Amino acid sequence: MTLDEAKEALGVCRGEIDAIDRRMVALLNERSRVVERIGAVKANMSMPVYEPKREDEVYANIQSANEGPISHEAIRRIFERIIDEMRTLQRTRMGGK
């Protein structure tokens, strides 16, 4: 492989990454809109934002869908961060507890 071929291959891969990242952002915003609806229900019913049992279900769900190459531990860490941000969204937008 020449340097020019390597640069071209990297450019193609980076273009794919950029497209995937945009889809991920769209999915995270879609998830956020659902979280806002959940937060509204919880606020209306004076329910807590933090539900450890539900979070455990989410982790089990995402790990069962994980076919790699990323490890289950890495997927969990990523979703821990996503869930933390979703909790913050519920608390700030919906006045959750």
C-alpha positions, 0 to 999 in steps of 0.5 A, a space after each residue: 500500500 502506498 502512502 496515497 492509498 493509505 490516506 485514501 483508505 483512512 479518508 473513506 473510513 473517517 467518512 464512515 465514522 462521521 456518518 455513524 456518529 451522526 446516526 448515533 446523535 440522532 438516536 441519542 436525541 430520539 432516546 432523549 425525547 422518550 426520556 422526557 416523556 418518562 420524566 413527565 410521567 414520573 414528575 406527575 406521579 411524584 416518582 423518583 428519577 433514579 430507578 436502579 432496577 430499571 437501570 439493571 434491566 437496561 444493562 442486561 438488554 444492551 449486553 444481550 444485544 452486544 455481539 462485539 467486538 466491543 466488550 460487555 464492560 465497555 458497553 456498560 460503561 458507555 451506557 452508564 454515561 448515557 443513563 447519567 446524562 438522561 437522568 440529568 435531563 429528567 431532573 433539569 427539564 422535568 423537575 424530577 427527584 
